[in-house]
Amino acid sequence: MLFYAMYAYLFFAVAAAFNQFFLLYVATFGLPLYALLIAVPRLDVTRLGASMRGRAARVVAIAYTSLVASGLGLLWVGLSLSYLVTDKVPQPIVDSGHPTGVVFAIDLVFIVPPMLLAAVWLTRRQAIGWALAGVMSVGGGLYTLSLAAASVEVAREGVGAGSELPIWSGLTVLGIVTVALLGSGLQRG
């Protein structure tokens, strides 16, 4: 959750029009970042990894994190590389009204690498993979739920087709299933 809150507030800090909340956006991004940096070394990921059970939880978590990492990574890197060939700014950047790919950059730093690392670490059965997959799945499921709701609202207001709704809905369901399986695989004790 903290990770995705940081993601959202970073977006506001670097992509929203400058306004009276700018310093609040910066603080709400920076403070959780430092809290995370302080908390992570204190986590007992070995104990967490040892308490995790369930092949289904591991396989679904690998699938979910791999799908999100590869989907976003290929999309944003592919569109960015297309600029090198066509010299045409990718349409999502044009549509955003920003002079650069803010969402591309934020996703390529805050979503793609941790999702990819979670998948790799779970594949290698490393304890930290369970923790990272859990964090990324909870945040990812909630974030895509908000994107699905935004797609519905865009279509309802008639300012867009809401064509991304099936993607966001599918990723939300997969994220929720992943969280449920990871939660059920956690052995108390």
Buried (B, 14 or more C-beta within 10 A) or exposed (E): EBBBBBBBBBBBBBBEEEEEEEEEBBEBBBEBBEEEEEEEEEEEBEEBBEBBEBEEBBEBBBBBBBBBBBBBBEBBEEBBEEEEEEEEBBEBBEEBEEEEBBBBBBBBEBBBEBBBBBBBBBBEEBBBBBBBBBBBBBBBBBBBBEBBEBBBEBBEEEEBEBEBBEBBBEBBBBBBBBBBBBEEBBEEE
